């Protein structure tokens, strides 16, 4: 998940909630939220390390 989020900008995705990443969904929720230029949003979720 971390690698996908890091590479997202090169493919037209913007990180949502950068100040709260990777716990924007809560302290036990390890995720990255991305949005593309068409307005599509994606949530990438992983087990915390």
PDBQT receptor file of N, H, CA, C and O in Angstrom, charges set to zero:
ATOM      1  N   UNK A   1       0.823  -1.162   0.000  1.00  0.00    +0.000 N 
ATOM      2  CA  UNK A   1       0.000   0.000   0.000  1.00  0.00    +0.000 C 
ATOM      3  C   UNK A   1       0.878   1.240   0.000  1.00  0.00    +0.000 C 
ATOM      4  O   UNK A   1       0.609   2.182  -0.745  1.00  0.00    +0.000 OA
ATOM      5  N   UNK A   2       1.908   1.260   0.809  1.00  0.00    +0.000 N 
ATOM      6  H   UNK A   2       2.126   0.494   1.415  1.00  0.00    +0.000 HD
ATOM      7  CA  UNK A   2       2.773   2.444   0.871  1.00  0.00    +0.000 C 
ATOM      8  C   UNK A   2       3.426   2.729  -0.482  1.00  0.00    +0.000 C 
ATOM      9  O   UNK A   2       3.512   3.885  -0.895  1.00  0.00    +0.000 OA
ATOM     10  N   UNK A   3       3.880   1.698  -1.165  1.00  0.00    +0.000 N 
ATOM     11  H   UNK A   3       3.811   0.758  -0.829  1.00  0.00    +0.000 HD
ATOM     12  CA  UNK A   3       4.511   1.903  -2.478  1.00  0.00    +0.000 C 
ATOM     13  C   UNK A   3       3.510   2.408  -3.507  1.00  0.00    +0.000 C 
ATOM     14  O   UNK A   3       3.844   3.269  -4.321  1.00  0.00    +0.000 OA
ATOM     15  N   UNK A   4       2.288   1.886  -3.482  1.00  0.00    +0.000 N 
ATOM     16  H   UNK A   4       2.017   1.187  -2.821  1.00  0.00    +0.000 HD
ATOM     17  CA  UNK A   4       1.270   2.348  -4.422  1.00  0.00    +0.000 C 
ATOM     18  C   UNK A   4       0.919   3.819  -4.179  1.00  0.00    +0.000 C 
ATOM     19  O   UNK A   4       0.771   4.590  -5.128  1.00  0.00    +0.000 OA
ATOM     20  N   UNK A   5       0.790   4.196  -2.932  1.00  0.00    +0.000 N 
ATOM     21  H   UNK A   5       0.910   3.570  -2.161  1.00  0.00    +0.000 HD
ATOM     22  CA  UNK A   5       0.489   5.589  -2.600  1.00  0.00    +0.000 C 
ATOM     23  C   UNK A   5       1.642   6.488  -3.050  1.00  0.00    +0.000 C 
ATOM     24  O   UNK A   5       1.412   7.557  -3.617  1.00  0.00    +0.000 OA
ATOM     25  N   UNK A   6       2.866   6.061  -2.802  1.00  0.00    +0.000 N 
ATOM     26  H   UNK A   6       3.053   5.193  -2.343  1.00  0.00    +0.000 HD
ATOM     27  CA  UNK A   6       4.028   6.858  -3.183  1.00  0.00    +0.000 C 
ATOM     28  C   UNK A   6       4.124   7.041  -4.694  1.00  0.00    +0.000 C 
ATOM     29  O   UNK A   6       4.535   8.104  -5.157  1.00  0.00    +0.000 OA
ATOM     30  N   UNK A   7       3.756   6.036  -5.462  1.00  0.00    +0.000 N 
ATOM     31  H   UNK A   7       3.423   5.172  -5.086  1.00  0.00    +0.000 HD
ATOM     32  CA  UNK A   7       3.841   6.109  -6.920  1.00  0.00    +0.000 C 
ATOM     33  C   UNK A   7       2.599   6.726  -7.553  1.00  0.00    +0.000 C 
ATOM     34  O   UNK A   7       2.596   7.011  -8.751  1.00  0.00    +0.000 OA
ATOM     35  N   UNK A   8       1.557   6.933  -6.777  1.00  0.00    +0.000 N 
ATOM     36  H   UNK A   8       1.559   6.702  -5.804  1.00  0.00    +0.000 HD
ATOM     37  CA  UNK A   8       0.298   7.437  -7.314  1.00  0.00    +0.000 C 
ATOM     38  C   UNK A   8       0.414   8.761  -8.054  1.00  0.00    +0.000 C 
ATOM     39  O   UNK A   8      -0.219   8.939  -9.095  1.00  0.00    +0.000 OA
ATOM     40  N   UNK A   9       1.207   9.686  -7.541  1.00  0.00    +0.000 N 
ATOM     41  H   UNK A   9       1.721   9.541  -6.696  1.00  0.00    +0.000 HD
ATOM     42  CA  UNK A   9       1.329  11.006  -8.161  1.00  0.00    +0.000 C 
ATOM     43  C   UNK A   9       1.860  10.915  -9.589  1.00  0.00    +0.000 C 
ATOM     44  O   UNK A   9       1.494  11.728 -10.438  1.00  0.00    +0.000 OA
ATOM     45  N   UNK A  10       2.705   9.949  -9.856  1.00  0.00    +0.000 N 
ATOM     46  H   UNK A  10       3.002   9.289  -9.167  1.00  0.00    +0.000 HD
ATOM     47  CA  UNK A  10       3.251   9.780 -11.212  1.00  0.00    +0.000 C 
ATOM     48  C   UNK A  10       2.197   9.286 -12.198  1.00  0.00    +0.000 C 
ATOM     49  O   UNK A  10       2.408   9.315 -13.411  1.00  0.00    +0.000 OA
ATOM     50  N   UNK A  11       1.075   8.838 -11.676  1.00  0.00    +0.000 N 
ATOM     51  H   UNK A  11       0.904   8.815 -10.691  1.00  0.00    +0.000 HD
ATOM     52  CA  UNK A  11       0.018   8.283 -12.515  1.00  0.00    +0.000 C 
ATOM     53  C   UNK A  11      -1.288   9.065 -12.400  1.00  0.00    +0.000 C 
ATOM     54  O   UNK A  11      -2.360   8.548 -12.713  1.00  0.00    +0.000 OA
ATOM     55  N   UNK A  12      -1.189  10.320 -11.946  1.00  0.00    +0.000 N 
ATOM     56  H   UNK A  12      -0.318  10.740 -11.692  1.00  0.00    +0.000 HD
ATOM     57  CA  UNK A  12      -2.346  11.193 -11.927  1.00  0.00    +0.000 C 
ATOM     58  C   UNK A  12      -3.210  11.141 -10.679  1.00  0.00    +0.000 C 
ATOM     59  O   UNK A  12      -4.333  11.645 -10.686  1.00  0.00    +0.000 OA
ATOM     60  N   UNK A  13      -2.707  10.541  -9.608  1.00  0.00    +0.000 N 
ATOM     61  H   UNK A  13      -1.795  10.131  -9.602  1.00  0.00    +0.000 HD
ATOM     62  CA  UNK A  13      -3.473  10.443  -8.368  1.00  0.00    +0.000 C 
ATOM     63  C   UNK A  13      -2.928  11.422  -7.339  1.00  0.00    +0.000 C 
ATOM     64  O   UNK A  13      -1.720  11.643  -7.254  1.00  0.00    +0.000 OA
ATOM     65  N   UNK A  14      -3.832  12.005  -6.557  1.00  0.00    +0.000 N 
ATOM     66  H   UNK A  14      -4.813  11.826  -6.626  1.00  0.00    +0.000 HD
ATOM     67  CA  UNK A  14      -3.473  12.935  -5.497  1.00  0.00    +0.000 C 
ATOM     68  C   UNK A  14      -3.832  12.301  -4.159  1.00  0.00    +0.000 C 
ATOM     69  O   UNK A  14      -4.905  11.717  -4.002  1.00  0.00    +0.000 OA
ATOM     70  N   UNK A  15      -2.933  12.421  -3.211  1.00  0.00    +0.000 N 
ATOM     71  H   UNK A  15      -2.062  12.895  -3.339  1.00  0.00    +0.000 HD
ATOM     72  CA  UNK A  15      -3.172  11.879  -1.876  1.00  0.00    +0.000 C 
ATOM     73  C   UNK A  15      -4.170  12.747  -1.131  1.00  0.00    +0.000 C 
ATOM     74  O   UNK A  15      -3.986  13.959  -1.022  1.00  0.00    +0.000 OA
ATOM     75  N   UNK A  16      -5.223  12.133  -0.620  1.00  0.00    +0.000 N 
ATOM     76  H   UNK A  16      -5.372  11.148  -0.709  1.00  0.00    +0.000 HD
ATOM     77  CA  UNK A  16      -6.206  12.817   0.212  1.00  0.00    +0.000 C 
ATOM     78  C   UNK A  16      -5.795  12.677   1.677  1.00  0.00    +0.000 C 
ATOM     79  O   UNK A  16      -5.211  11.666   2.066  1.00  0.00    +0.000 OA
ATOM     80  N   UNK A  17      -6.090  13.656   2.460  1.00  0.00    +0.000 N 
ATOM     81  H   UNK A  17      -6.564  14.478   2.145  1.00  0.00    +0.000 HD
ATOM     82  CA  UNK A  17      -5.786  13.645   3.907  1.00  0.00    +0.000 C 
ATOM     83  C   UNK A  17      -4.304  13.383   4.202  1.00  0.00    +0.000 C 
ATOM     84  O   UNK A  17      -3.994  12.544   5.048  1.00  0.00    +0.000 OA
ATOM     85  N   UNK A  18      -3.387  14.078   3.529  1.00  0.00    +0.000 N 
ATOM     86  H   UNK A  18      -3.639  14.759   2.843  1.00  0.00    +0.000 HD
ATOM     87  CA  UNK A  18      -1.956  13.786   3.733  1.00  0.00    +0.000 C 
ATOM     88  C   UNK A  18      -1.487  14.001   5.165  1.00  0.00    +0.000 C 
ATOM     89  O   UNK A  18      -0.541  13.354   5.614  1.00  0.00    +0.000 OA
ATOM     90  N   UNK A  19      -2.141  14.900   5.879  1.00  0.00    +0.000 N 
ATOM     91  H   UNK A  19      -2.910  15.426   5.514  1.00  0.00    +0.000 HD
ATOM     92  CA  UNK A  19      -1.744  15.173   7.259  1.00  0.00    +0.000 C 
ATOM     93  C   UNK A  19      -2.140  14.055   8.214  1.00  0.00    +0.000 C 
ATOM     94  O   UNK A  19      -1.638  13.995   9.337  1.00  0.00    +0.000 OA
ATOM     95  N   UNK A  20      -3.042  13.163   7.781  1.00  0.00    +0.000 N 
ATOM     96  H   UNK A  20      -3.450  13.212   6.869  1.00  0.00    +0.000 HD
ATOM     97  CA  UNK A  20      -3.496  12.075   8.661  1.00  0.00    +0.000 C 
ATOM     98  C   UNK A  20      -3.088  10.698   8.155  1.00  0.00    +0.000 C 
ATOM     99  O   UNK A  20      -3.407   9.695   8.793  1.00  0.00    +0.000 OA
ATOM    100  N   UNK A  21      -2.401  10.627   7.040  1.00  0.00    +0.000 N 
ATOM    101  H   UNK A  21      -2.143  11.442   6.522  1.00  0.00    +0.000 HD
ATOM    102  CA  UNK A  21      -1.987   9.358   6.477  1.00  0.00    +0.000 C 
ATOM    103  C   UNK A  21      -0.940   8.711   7.367  1.00  0.00    +0.000 C 
ATOM    104  O   UNK A  21      -0.072   9.434   7.857  1.00  0.00    +0.000 OA
ATOM    105  N   UNK A  22      -0.950   7.454   7.605  1.00  0.00    +0.000 N 
ATOM    106  H   UNK A  22      -1.655   6.866   7.207  1.00  0.00    +0.000 HD
ATOM    107  CA  UNK A  22      -1.802   6.421   7.032  1.00  0.00    +0.000 C 
ATOM    108  C   UNK A  22      -3.005   6.055   7.912  1.00  0.00    +0.000 C 
ATOM    109  O   UNK A  22      -3.630   5.016   7.696  1.00  0.00    +0.000 OA
ATOM    110  N   UNK A  23      -3.329   6.886   8.887  1.00  0.00    +0.000 N 
ATOM    111  H   UNK A  23      -2.821   7.729   9.062  1.00  0.00    +0.000 HD
ATOM    112  CA  UNK A  23      -4.419   6.543   9.811  1.00  0.00    +0.000 C 
ATOM    113  C   UNK A  23      -5.610   7.491   9.693  1.00  0.00    +0.000 C 
ATOM    114  O   UNK A  23      -6.248   7.804  10.699  1.00  0.00    +0.000 OA
ATOM    115  N   UNK A  24      -5.918   7.950   8.482  1.00  0.00    +0.000 N 
ATOM    116  H   UNK A  24      -5.400   7.695   7.665  1.00  0.00    +0.000 HD
ATOM    117  CA  UNK A  24      -7.050   8.866   8.282  1.00  0.00    +0.000 C 
ATOM    118  C   UNK A  24      -8.374   8.215   8.649  1.00  0.00    +0.000 C 
ATOM    119  O   UNK A  24      -9.327   8.906   9.010  1.00  0.00    +0.000 OA
ATOM    120  N   UNK A  25      -8.444   6.898   8.562  1.00  0.00    +0.000 N 
ATOM    121  H   UNK A  25      -7.670   6.336   8.269  1.00  0.00    +0.000 HD
ATOM    122  CA  UNK A  25      -9.662   6.182   8.907  1.00  0.00    +0.000 C 
ATOM    123  C   UNK A  25      -9.745   5.799  10.371  1.00  0.00    +0.000 C 
ATOM    124  O   UNK A  25     -10.707   5.153  10.787  1.00  0.00    +0.000 OA
ATOM    125  N   UNK A  26      -8.757   6.183  11.154  1.00  0.00    +0.000 N 
ATOM    126  H   UNK A  26      -7.975   6.708  10.816  1.00  0.00    +0.000 HD
ATOM    127  CA  UNK A  26      -8.718   5.861  12.579  1.00  0.00    +0.000 C 
ATOM    128  C   UNK A  26      -7.401   5.214  12.941  1.00  0.00    +0.000 C 
ATOM    129  O   UNK A  26      -6.652   4.804  12.054  1.00  0.00    +0.000 OA
ATOM    130  N   UNK A  27      -7.100   5.112  14.227  1.00  0.00    +0.000 N 
ATOM    131  H   UNK A  27      -7.708   5.444  14.948  1.00  0.00    +0.000 HD
ATOM    132  CA  UNK A  27      -5.788   4.618  14.662  1.00  0.00    +0.000 C 
ATOM    133  C   UNK A  27      -5.502   3.168  14.283  1.00  0.00    +0.000 C 
ATOM    134  O   UNK A  27      -4.335   2.795  14.161  1.00  0.00    +0.000 OA
ATOM    135  N   UNK A  28      -6.509   2.352  14.097  1.00  0.00    +0.000 N 
ATOM    136  H   UNK A  28      -7.457   2.655  14.196  1.00  0.00    +0.000 HD
ATOM    137  CA  UNK A  28      -6.309   0.942  13.749  1.00  0.00    +0.000 C 
ATOM    138  C   UNK A  28      -6.497   0.681  12.248  1.00  0.00    +0.000 C 
ATOM    139  O   UNK A  28      -6.422  -0.463  11.798  1.00  0.00    +0.000 OA
ATOM    140  N   UNK A  29      -6.739   1.743  11.486  1.00  0.00    +0.000 N 
ATOM    141  H   UNK A  29      -6.800   2.672  11.852  1.00  0.00    +0.000 HD
ATOM    142  CA  UNK A  29      -7.023   1.619  10.052  1.00  0.00    +0.000 C 
ATOM    143  C   UNK A  29      -5.830   2.155   9.274  1.00  0.00    +0.000 C 
ATOM    144  O   UNK A  29      -5.601   3.364   9.247  1.00  0.00    +0.000 OA
ATOM    145  N   UNK A  30      -5.067   1.263   8.639  1.00  0.00    +0.000 N 
ATOM    146  H   UNK A  30      -5.254   0.281   8.661  1.00  0.00    +0.000 HD
ATOM    147  CA  UNK A  30      -3.855   1.639   7.898  1.00  0.00    +0.000 C 
ATOM    148  C   UNK A  30      -4.211   1.717   6.420  1.00  0.00    +0.000 C 
ATOM    149  O   UNK A  30      -4.390   0.690   5.766  1.00  0.00    +0.000 OA
ATOM    150  N   UNK A  31      -4.315   2.951   5.886  1.00  0.00    +0.000 N 
ATOM    151  H   UNK A  31      -4.170   3.786   6.417  1.00  0.00    +0.000 HD
ATOM    152  CA  UNK A  31      -4.805   3.107   4.520  1.00  0.00    +0.000 C 
ATOM    153  C   UNK A  31      -4.266   4.367   3.869  1.00  0.00    +0.000 C 
ATOM    154  O   UNK A  31      -3.764   5.275   4.531  1.00  0.00    +0.000 OA
ATOM    155  N   UNK A  32      -4.387   4.392   2.551  1.00  0.00    +0.000 N 
ATOM    156  H   UNK A  32      -4.795   3.655   2.013  1.00  0.00    +0.000 HD
ATOM    157  CA  UNK A  32      -4.091   5.575   1.759  1.00  0.00    +0.000 C 
ATOM    158  C   UNK A  32      -5.303   5.888   0.905  1.00  0.00    +0.000 C 
ATOM    159  O   UNK A  32      -5.873   4.994   0.281  1.00  0.00    +0.000 OA
ATOM    160  N   UNK A  33      -5.696   7.138   0.874  1.00  0.00    +0.000 N 
ATOM    161  H   UNK A  33      -5.232   7.864   1.381  1.00  0.00    +0.000 HD
ATOM    162  CA  UNK A  33      -6.848   7.573   0.092  1.00  0.00    +0.000 C 
ATOM    163  C   UNK A  33      -6.332   8.429  -1.059  1.00  0.00    +0.000 C 
ATOM    164  O   UNK A  33      -5.618   9.409  -0.844  1.00  0.00    +0.000 OA
ATOM    165  N   UNK A  34      -6.699   8.053  -2.278  1.00  0.00    +0.000 N 
ATOM    166  H   UNK A  34      -7.278   7.257  -2.453  1.00  0.00    +0.000 HD
ATOM    167  CA  UNK A  34      -6.229   8.755  -3.463  1.00  0.00    +0.000 C 
ATOM    168  C   UNK A  34      -7.410   9.212  -4.306  1.00  0.00    +0.000 C 
ATOM    169  O   UNK A  34      -8.479   8.601  -4.285  1.00  0.00    +0.000 OA
ATOM    170  N   UNK A  35      -7.201  10.305  -5.055  1.00  0.00    +0.000 N 
ATOM    171  H   UNK A  35      -6.333  10.801  -5.072  1.00  0.00    +0.000 HD
ATOM    172  CA  UNK A  35      -8.214  10.809  -5.985  1.00  0.00    +0.000 C 
ATOM    173  C   UNK A  35      -7.519  11.153  -7.292  1.00  0.00    +0.000 C 
ATOM    174  O   UNK A  35      -6.421  11.710  -7.288  1.00  0.00    +0.000 OA
ATOM    175  N   UNK A  36      -8.166  10.818  -8.428  1.00  0.00    +0.000 N 
ATOM    176  H   UNK A  36      -9.057  10.365  -8.431  1.00  0.00    +0.000 HD
ATOM    177  CA  UNK A  36      -7.566  11.166  -9.716  1.00  0.00    +0.000 C 
ATOM    178  C   UNK A  36      -8.221  12.413 -10.282  1.00  0.00    +0.000 C 
ATOM    179  O   UNK A  36      -9.140  12.969  -9.680  1.00  0.00    +0.000 OA
ATOM    180  N   UNK A  37      -7.749  12.850 -11.436  1.00  0.00    +0.000 N 
ATOM    181  H   UNK A  37      -7.003  12.398 -11.926  1.00  0.00    +0.000 HD
ATOM    182  CA  UNK A  37      -8.229  14.094 -12.029  1.00  0.00    +0.000 C 
ATOM    183  C   UNK A  37      -9.678  14.010 -12.500  1.00  0.00    +0.000 C 
ATOM    184  O   UNK A  37     -10.310  15.043 -12.722  1.00  0.00    +0.000 OA
ATOM    185  N   UNK A  38     -10.218  12.799 -12.658  1.00  0.00    +0.000 N 
ATOM    186  H   UNK A  38      -9.704  11.960 -12.478  1.00  0.00    +0.000 HD
ATOM    187  CA  UNK A  38     -11.616  12.616 -13.035  1.00  0.00    +0.000 C 
ATOM    188  C   UNK A  38     -12.544  12.590 -11.829  1.00  0.00    +0.000 C 
ATOM    189  O   UNK A  38     -13.761  12.487 -11.984  1.00  0.00    +0.000 OA
ATOM    190  N   UNK A  39     -11.977  12.681 -10.625  1.00  0.00    +0.000 N 
ATOM    191  H   UNK A  39     -10.988  12.764 -10.499  1.00  0.00    +0.000 HD
ATOM    192  CA  UNK A  39     -12.780  12.685  -9.413  1.00  0.00    +0.000 C 
ATOM    193  C   UNK A  39     -13.010  11.320  -8.797  1.00  0.00    +0.000 C 
ATOM    194  O   UNK A  39     -13.731  11.194  -7.806  1.00  0.00    +0.000 OA
ATOM    195  N   UNK A  40     -12.395  10.287  -9.383  1.00  0.00    +0.000 N 
ATOM    196  H   UNK A  40     -11.810  10.389 -10.187  1.00  0.00    +0.000 HD
ATOM    197  CA  UNK A  40     -12.528   8.957  -8.783  1.00  0.00    +0.000 C 
ATOM    198  C   UNK A  40     -11.649   8.874  -7.548  1.00  0.00    +0.000 C 
ATOM    199  O   UNK A  40     -10.524   9.372  -7.535  1.00  0.00    +0.000 OA
ATOM    200  N   UNK A  41     -12.176   8.241  -6.515  1.00  0.00    +0.000 N 
ATOM    201  H   UNK A  41     -13.090   7.837  -6.525  1.00  0.00    +0.000 HD
ATOM    202  CA  UNK A  41     -11.417   8.057  -5.272  1.00  0.00    +0.000 C 
ATOM    203  C   UNK A  41     -11.214   6.577  -5.025  1.00  0.00    +0.000 C 
ATOM    204  O   UNK A  41     -12.069   5.754  -5.351  1.00  0.00    +0.000 OA
ATOM    205  N   UNK A  42     -10.069   6.250  -4.444  1.00  0.00    +0.000 N 
ATOM    206  H   UNK A  42      -9.374   6.918  -4.179  1.00  0.00    +0.000 HD
ATOM    207  CA  UNK A  42      -9.759   4.870  -4.114  1.00  0.00    +0.000 C 
ATOM    208  C   UNK A  42      -9.177   4.832  -2.706  1.00  0.00    +0.000 C 
ATOM    209  O   UNK A  42      -8.455   5.740  -2.296  1.00  0.00    +0.000 OA
ATOM    210  N   UNK A  43      -9.494   3.792  -1.986  1.00  0.00    +0.000 N 
ATOM    211  H   UNK A  43     -10.081   3.054  -2.319  1.00  0.00    +0.000 HD
ATOM    212  CA  UNK A  43      -8.942   3.575  -0.655  1.00  0.00    +0.000 C 
ATOM    213  C   UNK A  43      -8.108   2.309  -0.706  1.00  0.00    +0.000 C 
ATOM    214  O   UNK A  43      -8.623   1.231  -1.004  1.00  0.00    +0.000 OA
ATOM    215  N   UNK A  44      -6.826   2.437  -0.417  1.00  0.00    +0.000 N 
ATOM    216  H   UNK A  44      -6.408   3.312  -0.175  1.00  0.00    +0.000 HD
ATOM    217  CA  UNK A  44      -5.924   1.285  -0.364  1.00  0.00    +0.000 C 
ATOM    218  C   UNK A  44      -5.707   0.952   1.111  1.00  0.00    +0.000 C 
ATOM    219  O   UNK A  44      -5.295   1.806   1.896  1.00  0.00    +0.000 OA
ATOM    220  N   UNK A  45      -5.989  -0.292   1.475  1.00  0.00    +0.000 N 
ATOM    221  H   UNK A  45      -6.324  -0.985   0.837  1.00  0.00    +0.000 HD
ATOM    222  CA  UNK A  45      -5.913  -0.699   2.875  1.00  0.00    +0.000 C 
ATOM    223  C   UNK A  45      -4.911  -1.846   3.016  1.00  0.00    +0.000 C 
ATOM    224  O   UNK A  45      -4.838  -2.726   2.159  1.00  0.00    +0.000 OA
ATOM    225  N   UNK A  46      -4.147  -1.824   4.099  1.00  0.00    +0.000 N 
ATOM    226  H   UNK A  46      -4.206  -1.109   4.796  1.00  0.00    +0.000 HD
ATOM    227  CA  UNK A  46      -3.166  -2.873   4.365  1.00  0.00    +0.000 C 
ATOM    228  C   UNK A  46      -3.121  -3.165   5.850  1.00  0.00    +0.000 C 
ATOM    229  O   UNK A  46      -3.562  -2.365   6.676  1.00  0.00    +0.000 OA
ATOM    230  N   UNK A  47      -2.587  -4.312   6.165  1.00  0.00    +0.000 N 
ATOM    231  H   UNK A  47      -2.229  -4.961   5.493  1.00  0.00    +0.000 HD
ATOM    232  CA  UNK A  47      -2.308  -4.650   7.565  1.00  0.00    +0.000 C 
ATOM    233  C   UNK A  47      -1.159  -3.763   8.040  1.00  0.00    +0.000 C 
ATOM    234  O   UNK A  47      -0.173  -3.613   7.318  1.00  0.00    +0.000 OA
ATOM    235  N   UNK A  48      -1.255  -3.176   9.223  1.00  0.00    +0.000 N 
ATOM    236  H   UNK A  48      -2.056  -3.298   9.809  1.00  0.00    +0.000 HD
ATOM    237  CA  UNK A  48      -0.128  -2.373   9.737  1.00  0.00    +0.000 C 
ATOM    238  C   UNK A  48       1.093  -3.243   9.921  1.00  0.00    +0.000 C 
ATOM    239  O   UNK A  48       0.986  -4.425  10.247  1.00  0.00    +0.000 OA
ATOM    240  N   UNK A  49       2.235  -2.661   9.712  1.00  0.00    +0.000 N 
ATOM    241  H   UNK A  49       2.321  -1.701   9.447  1.00  0.00    +0.000 HD
ATOM    242  CA  UNK A  49       3.499  -3.411   9.882  1.00  0.00    +0.000 C 
ATOM    243  C   UNK A  49       3.833  -3.568  11.329  1.00  0.00    +0.000 C 
ATOM    244  O   UNK A  49       4.854  -4.167  11.665  1.00  0.00    +0.000 OA
TER     245      UNK A  49
